[in-house]
Amino acid sequence: MKIKNIGWIGLGKMGIPMAQKLINVGYAVTVYNRSKAKIEALSSAGASTAESPVQLVPQSEVIFLMVSDDQATREIFTGETGLLNAPVSGKIFVNMSTVSPGISQEMARMCREKQSFYLDAPVSGSVKQAEEGQLVIMVGSEEAIFHQVKPLLDQLGKLTLRVGETGAGNSAKLAINTLLGFYAQGLAEAVIFAQQHGIQTQDLLTLIGNSALGNIFTKIKGEAIVANNFQPAFALKHIAKDLRLAQQEGSHTPLAEVVQNTFQQAESTLGEEDVMAIIKHLNPINESAATN
Ligand code: NAP
């Protein structure tokens, strides 16, 4: 049976464009967000609204979550007005947030007890890729339920790959974001080193962009460095959270230890800025040198 009715929980930087995408391709979408102000954009685009997670369940066949972390996931499933307080038999929950494999396994178990299904389906890519339906989606779930949901996920991403059972999507995502931490800190350190030796930042970035190391991350974050603009596309607090999760999952390799420490130290002052604001932490006496 073709899925038509979608529930969407979490209208942050990623949730808004992703839910919008599903509305654009014709799904009936009901949205919920903890703070009400963010609902307006989607309701004026044609979404129905729910006052709580539990109220969103009856009219939704598949319910997506795109929220911050483990704690948000737990509250949405098990809180006073949480999803699992509704009759959920046959419902499919797809958690696209970056969370721990452990919380996914726990929620999947609770869903199974109520004859419903849980998939972890975190994403790689940021706001731009979400707007363009070009995310990379990694899924942990039973195979049969994956095939039911894949056509929906394919509307949001350019690649949807099942990597294993529940929690496997989360593990893959933590591996990718560990690499993202290396890239961000590595790019920042390369720029700082070049600046210290009189190289124009734009020149260095042009060289990197035309070398084997050029990639979309270096391009977008290089532009942010040159503009000295660290408005968050991917907030630094989220990569700090992801590196912490990876650490809890046993990531203790040499580089991982370094980036975990760097981002934890930066989180209290730069957490609300973009991940690339790590350059300010690494080079605090020369904040504006990025524009040189
Ligand atoms: P965000 O802009 O900070 O939005 C977070 C969302 O979670 C908001 O809707 C927020 O509600 C909700 N939330 C937080 N705590 C909650 C709670 N206790 N109960 C209910 N709702 C809660 O985050 P984002 O950038 O969209 O990222 C969402 C997830 O995707 C994160 O796990 C992040 O690591 C991951 N991710 C982000 C990017 C990116 O580039 N931004 C890329 C890939 C993956 P309020 O509006 O009420 O605060």
py3Dmol code that shows the C-alpha trace and the ligand (Angstrom):
import py3Dmol

protein = """\
ATOM      1  CA  MET A   1       0.000   0.000   0.000  1.00  0.00           C
ATOM      2  CA  LYS A   2       1.333   3.410  -0.952  1.00  0.00           C
ATOM      3  CA  ILE A   3       2.157   5.670   1.985  1.00  0.00           C
ATOM      4  CA  LYS A   4       0.406   9.046   1.820  1.00  0.00           C
ATOM      5  CA  ASN A   5       0.267  10.493   5.324  1.00  0.00           C
ATOM      6  CA  ILE A   6       3.411  11.651   7.026  1.00  0.00           C
ATOM      7  CA  GLY A   7       4.084  12.994  10.511  1.00  0.00           C
ATOM      8  CA  TRP A   8       7.140  15.227  10.991  1.00  0.00           C
ATOM      9  CA  ILE A   9       8.665  16.079  14.378  1.00  0.00           C
ATOM     10  CA  GLY A  10      11.474  18.637  14.648  1.00  0.00           C
ATOM     11  CA  LEU A  11      11.546  21.820  12.623  1.00  0.00           C
ATOM     12  CA  GLY A  12      15.121  22.952  13.126  1.00  0.00           C
ATOM     13  CA  LYS A  13      17.603  23.916  10.429  1.00  0.00           C
ATOM     14  CA  MET A  14      17.346  20.487   8.805  1.00  0.00           C
ATOM     15  CA  GLY A  15      13.766  19.536   9.674  1.00  0.00           C
ATOM     16  CA  ILE A  16      12.162  22.521   7.926  1.00  0.00           C
ATOM     17  CA  PRO A  17      13.628  21.932   4.444  1.00  0.00           C
ATOM     18  CA  MET A  18      13.191  18.151   4.732  1.00  0.00           C
ATOM     19  CA  ALA A  19       9.509  18.360   5.715  1.00  0.00           C
ATOM     20  CA  GLN A  20       9.013  21.002   3.036  1.00  0.00           C
ATOM     21  CA  LYS A  21      10.435  18.607   0.446  1.00  0.00           C
ATOM     22  CA  LEU A  22       7.828  15.963   1.317  1.00  0.00           C
ATOM     23  CA  ILE A  23       5.039  18.556   1.074  1.00  0.00           C
ATOM     24  CA  ASN A  24       6.376  19.640  -2.326  1.00  0.00           C
ATOM     25  CA  VAL A  25       6.174  16.120  -3.744  1.00  0.00           C
ATOM     26  CA  GLY A  26       2.584  15.694  -2.601  1.00  0.00           C
ATOM     27  CA  TYR A  27       2.541  13.935   0.762  1.00  0.00           C
ATOM     28  CA  ALA A  28       0.009  15.017   3.379  1.00  0.00           C
ATOM     29  CA  VAL A  29       2.301  16.171   6.179  1.00  0.00           C
ATOM     30  CA  THR A  30       1.408  16.903   9.802  1.00  0.00           C
ATOM     31  CA  VAL A  31       4.116  18.702  11.755  1.00  0.00           C
ATOM     32  CA  TYR A  32       4.982  19.133  15.416  1.00  0.00           C
ATOM     33  CA  ASN A  33       7.725  21.279  16.928  1.00  0.00           C
ATOM     34  CA  ARG A  34       8.384  21.963  20.599  1.00  0.00           C
ATOM     35  CA  SER A  35       8.601  25.730  20.098  1.00  0.00           C
ATOM     36  CA  LYS A  36       5.587  26.929  18.187  1.00  0.00           C
ATOM     37  CA  ALA A  37       7.154  29.811  16.231  1.00  0.00           C
ATOM     38  CA  LYS A  38       8.868  27.484  13.759  1.00  0.00           C
ATOM     39  CA  ILE A  39       5.605  25.781  12.759  1.00  0.00           C
ATOM     40  CA  GLU A  40       4.318  28.821  10.864  1.00  0.00           C
ATOM     41  CA  ALA A  41       6.564  28.379   7.785  1.00  0.00           C
ATOM     42  CA  LEU A  42       5.296  24.842   7.263  1.00  0.00           C
ATOM     43  CA  SER A  43       1.637  25.444   8.035  1.00  0.00           C
ATOM     44  CA  SER A  44       1.558  28.256   5.485  1.00  0.00           C
ATOM     45  CA  ALA A  45       3.120  25.789   3.005  1.00  0.00           C
ATOM     46  CA  GLY A  46       0.186  23.429   3.510  1.00  0.00           C
ATOM     47  CA  ALA A  47       1.152  21.232   6.476  1.00  0.00           C
ATOM     48  CA  SER A  48      -1.354  20.310   9.167  1.00  0.00           C
ATOM     49  CA  THR A  49      -0.161  20.864  12.714  1.00  0.00           C
ATOM     50  CA  ALA A  50      -0.282  18.820  15.903  1.00  0.00           C
ATOM     51  CA  GLU A  51      -0.101  20.142  19.452  1.00  0.00           C
ATOM     52  CA  SER A  52       2.002  17.229  20.700  1.00  0.00           C
ATOM     53  CA  PRO A  53       3.731  14.071  19.431  1.00  0.00           C
ATOM     54  CA  VAL A  54       0.868  11.895  20.693  1.00  0.00           C
ATOM     55  CA  GLN A  55      -1.674  13.954  18.713  1.00  0.00           C
ATOM     56  CA  LEU A  56       0.289  13.549  15.512  1.00  0.00           C
ATOM     57  CA  VAL A  57       0.103   9.738  15.502  1.00  0.00           C
ATOM     58  CA  PRO A  58      -3.481   8.954  14.405  1.00  0.00           C
ATOM     59  CA  GLN A  59      -3.295  10.771  11.049  1.00  0.00           C
ATOM     60  CA  SER A  60       0.260   9.589  10.210  1.00  0.00           C
ATOM     61  CA  GLU A  61       1.414   6.295   8.688  1.00  0.00           C
ATOM     62  CA  VAL A  62       5.120   7.110   8.869  1.00  0.00           C
ATOM     63  CA  ILE A  63       6.489   9.512  11.486  1.00  0.00           C
ATOM     64  CA  PHE A  64       9.874  11.185  11.061  1.00  0.00           C
ATOM     65  CA  LEU A  65      12.000  12.696  13.814  1.00  0.00           C
ATOM     66  CA  MET A  66      14.699  15.292  13.085  1.00  0.00           C
ATOM     67  CA  VAL A  67      15.645  16.573  16.530  1.00  0.00           C
ATOM     68  CA  SER A  68      18.844  17.377  18.413  1.00  0.00           C
ATOM     69  CA  ASP A  69      19.901  14.369  20.382  1.00  0.00           C
ATOM     70  CA  ASP A  70      19.194  11.288  22.516  1.00  0.00           C
ATOM     71  CA  GLN A  71      17.354  13.262  25.170  1.00  0.00           C
ATOM     72  CA  ALA A  72      14.983  14.845  22.648  1.00  0.00           C
ATOM     73  CA  THR A  73      14.382  11.421  21.079  1.00  0.00           C
ATOM     74  CA  ARG A  74      13.552   9.884  24.438  1.00  0.00           C
ATOM     75  CA  GLU A  75      11.158  12.701  25.388  1.00  0.00           C
ATOM     76  CA  ILE A  76       9.362  12.513  22.064  1.00  0.00           C
ATOM     77  CA  PHE A  77       8.790   8.765  22.339  1.00  0.00           C
ATOM     78  CA  THR A  78       8.233   8.331  26.059  1.00  0.00           C
ATOM     79  CA  GLY A  79       7.374  11.750  27.539  1.00  0.00           C
ATOM     80  CA  GLU A  80       3.983  12.653  28.970  1.00  0.00           C
ATOM     81  CA  THR A  81       2.637  13.511  25.516  1.00  0.00           C
ATOM     82  CA  GLY A  82       5.046  11.176  23.737  1.00  0.00           C
ATOM     83  CA  LEU A  83       4.382   9.084  20.652  1.00  0.00           C
ATOM     84  CA  LEU A  84       4.137   5.778  22.510  1.00  0.00           C
ATOM     85  CA  ASN A  85       1.132   7.012  24.484  1.00  0.00           C
ATOM     86  CA  ALA A  86      -0.919   6.714  21.289  1.00  0.00           C
ATOM     87  CA  PRO A  87      -2.081   3.443  19.707  1.00  0.00           C
ATOM     88  CA  VAL A  88       0.899   2.849  17.406  1.00  0.00           C
ATOM     89  CA  SER A  89       0.329  -0.635  16.016  1.00  0.00           C
ATOM     90  CA  GLY A  90       1.555  -0.730  12.407  1.00  0.00           C
ATOM     91  CA  LYS A  91       3.123   2.747  12.532  1.00  0.00           C
ATOM     92  CA  ILE A  92       6.652   3.295  11.231  1.00  0.00           C
ATOM     93  CA  PHE A  93       9.003   5.685  13.052  1.00  0.00           C
ATOM     94  CA  VAL A  94      12.057   6.999  11.212  1.00  0.00           C
ATOM     95  CA  ASN A  95      14.595   8.795  13.379  1.00  0.00           C
ATOM     96  CA  MET A  96      16.823  10.913  11.119  1.00  0.00           C
ATOM     97  CA  SER A  97      18.503  12.740  14.016  1.00  0.00           C
ATOM     98  CA  THR A  98      22.146  12.028  14.829  1.00  0.00           C
ATOM     99  CA  VAL A  99      21.819   9.988  18.008  1.00  0.00           C
ATOM    100  CA  SER A 100      23.536   7.037  19.683  1.00  0.00           C
ATOM    101  CA  PRO A 101      23.039   3.458  18.461  1.00  0.00           C
ATOM    102  CA  GLY A 102      21.964   2.687  22.043  1.00  0.00           C
ATOM    103  CA  ILE A 103      18.955   5.014  22.088  1.00  0.00           C
ATOM    104  CA  SER A 104      17.884   3.650  18.692  1.00  0.00           C
ATOM    105  CA  GLN A 105      18.059   0.068  19.967  1.00  0.00           C
ATOM    106  CA  GLU A 106      16.095   1.019  23.078  1.00  0.00           C
ATOM    107  CA  MET A 107      13.367   2.882  21.160  1.00  0.00           C
ATOM    108  CA  ALA A 108      13.203   0.100  18.545  1.00  0.00           C
ATOM    109  CA  ARG A 109      12.588  -2.425  21.337  1.00  0.00           C
ATOM    110  CA  MET A 110       9.795  -0.312  22.812  1.00  0.00           C
ATOM    111  CA  CYS A 111       8.230   0.147  19.380  1.00  0.00           C
ATOM    112  CA  ARG A 112       8.397  -3.596  18.671  1.00  0.00           C
ATOM    113  CA  GLU A 113       6.575  -4.290  21.950  1.00  0.00           C
ATOM    114  CA  LYS A 114       3.745  -2.129  20.599  1.00  0.00           C
ATOM    115  CA  GLN A 115       3.754  -3.780  17.147  1.00  0.00           C
ATOM    116  CA  SER A 116       5.314  -0.748  15.484  1.00  0.00           C
ATOM    117  CA  PHE A 117       8.626  -0.234  13.677  1.00  0.00           C
ATOM    118  CA  TYR A 118      11.644   1.994  14.257  1.00  0.00           C
ATOM    119  CA  LEU A 119      14.395   2.821  11.779  1.00  0.00           C
ATOM    120  CA  ASP A 120      17.477   4.921  12.411  1.00  0.00           C
ATOM    121  CA  ALA A 121      18.172   6.942   9.277  1.00  0.00           C
ATOM    122  CA  PRO A 122      20.638   9.747  10.004  1.00  0.00           C
ATOM    123  CA  VAL A 123      21.873  11.934   7.194  1.00  0.00           C
ATOM    124  CA  SER A 124      25.065  13.333   5.799  1.00  0.00           C
ATOM    125  CA  GLY A 125      24.801  16.749   4.144  1.00  0.00           C
ATOM    126  CA  SER A 126      23.594  20.032   5.504  1.00  0.00           C
ATOM    127  CA  VAL A 127      20.876  22.620   4.917  1.00  0.00           C
ATOM    128  CA  LYS A 128      21.687  23.119   1.218  1.00  0.00           C
ATOM    129  CA  GLN A 129      21.549  19.369   0.509  1.00  0.00           C
ATOM    130  CA  ALA A 130      18.311  19.117   2.531  1.00  0.00           C
ATOM    131  CA  GLU A 131      16.742  21.882   0.429  1.00  0.00           C
ATOM    132  CA  GLU A 132      17.812  20.157  -2.779  1.00  0.00           C
ATOM    133  CA  GLY A 133      16.837  16.610  -1.724  1.00  0.00           C
ATOM    134  CA  GLN A 134      20.498  15.602  -2.045  1.00  0.00           C
ATOM    135  CA  LEU A 135      21.198  14.155   1.384  1.00  0.00           C
ATOM    136  CA  VAL A 136      23.043  10.886   1.934  1.00  0.00           C
ATOM    137  CA  ILE A 137      20.928   8.659   4.154  1.00  0.00           C
ATOM    138  CA  MET A 138      22.244   5.671   6.123  1.00  0.00           C
ATOM    139  CA  VAL A 139      19.719   3.275   7.583  1.00  0.00           C
ATOM    140  CA  GLY A 140      19.741   0.724  10.369  1.00  0.00           C
ATOM    141  CA  SER A 141      16.660  -1.520  10.343  1.00  0.00           C
ATOM    142  CA  GLU A 142      15.184  -4.855   9.380  1.00  0.00           C
ATOM    143  CA  GLU A 143      15.358  -5.323   5.647  1.00  0.00           C
ATOM    144  CA  ALA A 144      11.601  -5.639   4.946  1.00  0.00           C
ATOM    145  CA  ILE A 145      10.636  -2.392   6.650  1.00  0.00           C
ATOM    146  CA  PHE A 146      13.545  -0.608   4.954  1.00  0.00           C
ATOM    147  CA  HIS A 147      12.069  -1.397   1.547  1.00  0.00           C
ATOM    148  CA  GLN A 148       8.712   0.074   2.576  1.00  0.00           C
ATOM    149  CA  VAL A 149      10.293   3.366   3.630  1.00  0.00           C
ATOM    150  CA  LYS A 150      13.021   3.704   0.997  1.00  0.00           C
ATOM    151  CA  PRO A 151      10.825   5.442  -1.636  1.00  0.00           C
ATOM    152  CA  LEU A 152      10.082   8.168   0.919  1.00  0.00           C
ATOM    153  CA  LEU A 153      13.718   8.552   1.912  1.00  0.00           C
ATOM    154  CA  ASP A 154      14.660   8.744  -1.761  1.00  0.00           C
ATOM    155  CA  GLN A 155      12.676  11.991  -1.937  1.00  0.00           C
ATOM    156  CA  LEU A 156      15.019  13.480   0.654  1.00  0.00           C
ATOM    157  CA  GLY A 157      18.343  12.127  -0.498  1.00  0.00           C
ATOM    158  CA  LYS A 158      20.438  11.198  -3.518  1.00  0.00           C
ATOM    159  CA  LEU A 159      21.526   7.965  -1.809  1.00  0.00           C
ATOM    160  CA  THR A 160      19.669   5.792   0.685  1.00  0.00           C
ATOM    161  CA  LEU A 161      21.722   2.853   1.890  1.00  0.00           C
ATOM    162  CA  ARG A 162      20.826   0.258   4.509  1.00  0.00           C
ATOM    163  CA  VAL A 163      24.019  -0.520   6.430  1.00  0.00           C
ATOM    164  CA  GLY A 164      22.744  -3.068   8.958  1.00  0.00           C
ATOM    165  CA  GLU A 165      20.307  -3.678  11.792  1.00  0.00           C
ATOM    166  CA  THR A 166      18.979  -1.044  14.231  1.00  0.00           C
ATOM    167  CA  GLY A 167      21.714   1.363  15.340  1.00  0.00           C
ATOM    168  CA  ALA A 168      23.974   0.647  12.354  1.00  0.00           C
ATOM    169  CA  GLY A 169      22.902   3.886  10.644  1.00  0.00           C
ATOM    170  CA  ASN A 170      23.896   5.778  13.783  1.00  0.00           C
ATOM    171  CA  SER A 171      27.290   4.060  13.927  1.00  0.00           C
ATOM    172  CA  ALA A 172      27.967   4.922  10.273  1.00  0.00           C
ATOM    173  CA  LYS A 173      26.946   8.532  10.934  1.00  0.00           C
ATOM    174  CA  LEU A 174      29.293   8.815  13.928  1.00  0.00           C
ATOM    175  CA  ALA A 175      32.143   7.514  11.756  1.00  0.00           C
ATOM    176  CA  ILE A 176      31.380  10.155   9.113  1.00  0.00           C
ATOM    177  CA  ASN A 177      31.116  12.971  11.616  1.00  0.00           C
ATOM    178  CA  THR A 178      34.392  11.970  13.224  1.00  0.00           C
ATOM    179  CA  LEU A 179      35.919  12.505   9.774  1.00  0.00           C
ATOM    180  CA  LEU A 180      34.032  15.806   9.522  1.00  0.00           C
ATOM    181  CA  GLY A 181      35.648  16.868  12.798  1.00  0.00           C
ATOM    182  CA  PHE A 182      39.090  16.025  11.330  1.00  0.00           C
ATOM    183  CA  TYR A 183      38.285  18.015   8.159  1.00  0.00           C
ATOM    184  CA  ALA A 184      37.059  21.094  10.022  1.00  0.00           C
ATOM    185  CA  GLN A 185      40.003  21.185  12.402  1.00  0.00           C
ATOM    186  CA  GLY A 186      42.431  20.287   9.599  1.00  0.00           C
ATOM    187  CA  LEU A 187      41.151  23.031   7.309  1.00  0.00           C
ATOM    188  CA  ALA A 188      41.321  25.549  10.148  1.00  0.00           C
ATOM    189  CA  GLU A 189      44.894  24.565  11.006  1.00  0.00           C
ATOM    190  CA  ALA A 190      46.013  24.710   7.354  1.00  0.00           C
ATOM    191  CA  VAL A 191      44.525  28.211   6.977  1.00  0.00           C
ATOM    192  CA  ILE A 192      46.144  29.409  10.215  1.00  0.00           C
ATOM    193  CA  PHE A 193      49.540  27.984   9.215  1.00  0.00           C
ATOM    194  CA  ALA A 194      49.333  29.628   5.780  1.00  0.00           C
ATOM    195  CA  GLN A 195      48.305  32.956   7.323  1.00  0.00           C
ATOM    196  CA  GLN A 196      51.271  32.800   9.683  1.00  0.00           C
ATOM    197  CA  HIS A 197      53.508  32.458   6.617  1.00  0.00           C
ATOM    198  CA  GLY A 198      51.980  35.364   4.716  1.00  0.00           C
ATOM    199  CA  ILE A 199      49.741  33.368   2.367  1.00  0.00           C
ATOM    200  CA  GLN A 200      46.394  34.974   1.490  1.00  0.00           C
ATOM    201  CA  THR A 201      43.552  32.767   2.727  1.00  0.00           C
ATOM    202  CA  GLN A 202      41.712  33.009  -0.586  1.00  0.00           C
ATOM    203  CA  ASP A 203      44.848  31.924  -2.457  1.00  0.00           C
ATOM    204  CA  LEU A 204      45.256  28.903  -0.203  1.00  0.00           C
ATOM    205  CA  LEU A 205      41.607  27.949  -0.681  1.00  0.00           C
ATOM    206  CA  THR A 206      41.889  28.317  -4.464  1.00  0.00           C
ATOM    207  CA  LEU A 207      44.878  25.970  -4.389  1.00  0.00           C
ATOM    208  CA  ILE A 208      43.076  23.424  -2.196  1.00  0.00           C
ATOM    209  CA  GLY A 209      39.945  23.650  -4.349  1.00  0.00           C
ATOM    210  CA  ASN A 210      41.942  22.755  -7.459  1.00  0.00           C
ATOM    211  CA  SER A 211      43.912  19.991  -5.767  1.00  0.00           C
ATOM    212  CA  ALA A 212      42.956  16.414  -4.950  1.00  0.00           C
ATOM    213  CA  LEU A 213      41.819  17.721  -1.536  1.00  0.00           C
ATOM    214  CA  GLY A 214      39.137  19.998  -2.963  1.00  0.00           C
ATOM    215  CA  ASN A 215      35.612  18.991  -1.970  1.00  0.00           C
ATOM    216  CA  ILE A 216      32.215  20.554  -1.224  1.00  0.00           C
ATOM    217  CA  PHE A 217      33.015  20.839   2.477  1.00  0.00           C
ATOM    218  CA  THR A 218      36.252  22.738   1.803  1.00  0.00           C
ATOM    219  CA  LYS A 219      34.453  24.982  -0.692  1.00  0.00           C
ATOM    220  CA  ILE A 220      31.513  25.938   1.549  1.00  0.00           C
ATOM    221  CA  LYS A 221      33.516  26.217   4.760  1.00  0.00           C
ATOM    222  CA  GLY A 222      36.347  28.031   2.951  1.00  0.00           C
ATOM    223  CA  GLU A 223      33.824  30.659   1.847  1.00  0.00           C
ATOM    224  CA  ALA A 224      32.658  30.973   5.460  1.00  0.00           C
ATOM    225  CA  ILE A 225      36.251  31.499   6.629  1.00  0.00           C
ATOM    226  CA  VAL A 226      36.921  34.179   4.015  1.00  0.00           C
ATOM    227  CA  ALA A 227      33.638  35.954   4.819  1.00  0.00           C
ATOM    228  CA  ASN A 228      34.336  35.527   8.545  1.00  0.00           C
ATOM    229  CA  ASN A 229      30.684  34.397   8.685  1.00  0.00           C
ATOM    230  CA  PHE A 230      29.950  31.522  11.037  1.00  0.00           C
ATOM    231  CA  GLN A 231      26.154  31.643  11.042  1.00  0.00           C
ATOM    232  CA  PRO A 232      25.323  28.014  11.785  1.00  0.00           C
ATOM    233  CA  ALA A 233      24.407  25.604   8.995  1.00  0.00           C
ATOM    234  CA  PHE A 234      25.671  22.800  11.243  1.00  0.00           C
ATOM    235  CA  ALA A 235      26.052  24.118  14.772  1.00  0.00           C
ATOM    236  CA  LEU A 236      29.350  23.452  16.549  1.00  0.00           C
ATOM    237  CA  LYS A 237      27.395  22.127  19.555  1.00  0.00           C
ATOM    238  CA  HIS A 238      26.074  19.316  17.322  1.00  0.00           C
ATOM    239  CA  ILE A 239      29.503  18.130  16.168  1.00  0.00           C
ATOM    240  CA  ALA A 240      30.678  18.316  19.792  1.00  0.00           C
ATOM    241  CA  LYS A 241      27.707  16.106  20.678  1.00  0.00           C
ATOM    242  CA  ASP A 242      28.507  13.677  17.839  1.00  0.00           C
ATOM    243  CA  LEU A 243      32.170  13.394  18.824  1.00  0.00           C
ATOM    244  CA  ARG A 244      31.076  12.757  22.404  1.00  0.00           C
ATOM    245  CA  LEU A 245      28.761   9.983  21.181  1.00  0.00           C
ATOM    246  CA  ALA A 246      31.570   8.471  19.096  1.00  0.00           C
ATOM    247  CA  GLN A 247      33.820   8.555  22.174  1.00  0.00           C
ATOM    248  CA  GLN A 248      31.133   6.785  24.210  1.00  0.00           C
ATOM    249  CA  GLU A 249      30.979   4.167  21.445  1.00  0.00           C
ATOM    250  CA  GLY A 250      34.721   3.485  21.822  1.00  0.00           C
ATOM    251  CA  SER A 251      36.330   5.944  19.398  1.00  0.00           C
ATOM    252  CA  HIS A 252      39.730   6.523  21.026  1.00  0.00           C
ATOM    253  CA  THR A 253      42.101   6.679  18.049  1.00  0.00           C
ATOM    254  CA  PRO A 254      44.811   9.379  18.038  1.00  0.00           C
ATOM    255  CA  LEU A 255      43.067  11.940  15.799  1.00  0.00           C
ATOM    256  CA  ALA A 256      39.668  11.260  17.330  1.00  0.00           C
ATOM    257  CA  GLU A 257      41.014  12.069  20.804  1.00  0.00           C
ATOM    258  CA  VAL A 258      42.367  15.382  19.507  1.00  0.00           C
ATOM    259  CA  VAL A 259      39.165  16.566  17.789  1.00  0.00           C
ATOM    260  CA  GLN A 260      37.014  15.430  20.705  1.00  0.00           C
ATOM    261  CA  ASN A 261      39.074  17.641  23.025  1.00  0.00           C
ATOM    262  CA  THR A 262      39.172  20.607  20.642  1.00  0.00           C
ATOM    263  CA  PHE A 263      35.422  20.703  20.052  1.00  0.00           C
ATOM    264  CA  GLN A 264      34.521  20.062  23.715  1.00  0.00           C
ATOM    265  CA  GLN A 265      36.710  23.015  24.710  1.00  0.00           C
ATOM    266  CA  ALA A 266      35.153  25.280  22.074  1.00  0.00           C
ATOM    267  CA  GLU A 267      31.531  24.291  22.758  1.00  0.00           C
ATOM    268  CA  SER A 268      30.797  26.619  25.668  1.00  0.00           C
ATOM    269  CA  THR A 269      31.787  29.769  23.767  1.00  0.00           C
ATOM    270  CA  LEU A 270      31.181  28.827  20.121  1.00  0.00           C
ATOM    271  CA  GLY A 271      28.473  26.147  20.380  1.00  0.00           C
ATOM    272  CA  GLU A 272      25.765  28.182  18.659  1.00  0.00           C
ATOM    273  CA  GLU A 273      28.028  29.151  15.740  1.00  0.00           C
ATOM    274  CA  ASP A 274      28.859  26.984  12.749  1.00  0.00           C
ATOM    275  CA  VAL A 275      31.228  24.017  13.083  1.00  0.00           C
ATOM    276  CA  MET A 276      33.822  26.008  11.106  1.00  0.00           C
ATOM    277  CA  ALA A 277      33.982  28.604  13.906  1.00  0.00           C
ATOM    278  CA  ILE A 278      36.514  26.160  15.346  1.00  0.00           C
ATOM    279  CA  ILE A 279      39.048  28.340  13.524  1.00  0.00           C
ATOM    280  CA  LYS A 280      38.349  31.105  16.068  1.00  0.00           C
ATOM    281  CA  HIS A 281      39.031  28.717  18.923  1.00  0.00           C
ATOM    282  CA  LEU A 282      42.292  27.561  17.345  1.00  0.00           C
ATOM    283  CA  ASN A 283      43.393  31.098  16.486  1.00  0.00           C
ATOM    284  CA  PRO A 284      41.644  33.346  19.017  1.00  0.00           C
ATOM    285  CA  ILE A 285      44.120  36.204  18.917  1.00  0.00           C
ATOM    286  CA  ASN A 286      43.637  36.621  15.204  1.00  0.00           C
ATOM    287  CA  GLU A 287      39.908  36.238  14.676  1.00  0.00           C
ATOM    288  CA  SER A 288      39.715  38.656  11.783  1.00  0.00           C
ATOM    289  CA  ALA A 289      42.802  37.279  10.048  1.00  0.00           C
ATOM    290  CA  ALA A 290      40.491  34.879   8.238  1.00  0.00           C
ATOM    291  CA  THR A 291      39.626  37.719   5.918  1.00  0.00           C
ATOM    292  CA  ASN A 292      43.199  38.557   5.051  1.00  0.00           C
TER     293      ASN A 292
END
"""
ligand_1 = """\
48
NAP
P 18.520 22.420 15.277
O 18.376 23.466 14.238
O 19.269 22.730 16.523
O 17.051 21.878 15.637
C 16.863 20.945 16.657
C 15.415 20.499 16.684
O 15.249 19.577 17.783
C 14.415 21.644 16.939
O 13.225 21.371 16.237
C 14.202 21.535 18.445
O 12.985 22.095 18.897
C 14.176 20.031 18.616
N 14.407 19.627 19.992
C 15.549 19.743 20.711
N 15.383 19.261 21.948
C 14.092 18.834 22.029
C 13.324 18.215 23.028
N 13.850 17.938 24.233
N 12.036 17.899 22.745
C 11.512 18.170 21.538
N 12.187 18.749 20.535
C 13.473 19.068 20.767
O 19.244 21.115 14.680
P 19.461 20.688 13.161
O 20.677 21.364 12.649
O 18.171 20.744 12.414
O 19.891 19.155 13.407
C 18.935 18.174 13.775
C 19.681 16.827 13.871
O 20.302 16.528 12.617
C 20.805 16.825 14.917
O 20.870 15.554 15.498
C 22.049 17.109 14.082
O 23.210 16.590 14.689
C 21.707 16.392 12.786
N 22.330 16.914 11.570
C 22.414 18.260 11.344
C 23.013 18.712 10.175
C 23.161 20.191 9.877
O 23.942 20.520 8.971
N 22.466 21.082 10.541
C 23.492 17.799 9.224
C 23.352 16.440 9.464
C 22.767 15.997 10.644
P 12.904 23.675 19.287
O 12.697 24.394 17.993
O 11.749 23.751 20.190
O 14.205 24.023 19.951
"""
view = py3Dmol.view(width=600, height=400)
view.addModel(protein, "pdb")
view.setStyle({"model": 0}, {"cartoon": {"style": "trace"}})
view.addModel(ligand_1, "xyz")
view.setStyle({"model": 1}, {"stick": {}})
view.zoomTo()
view.show()
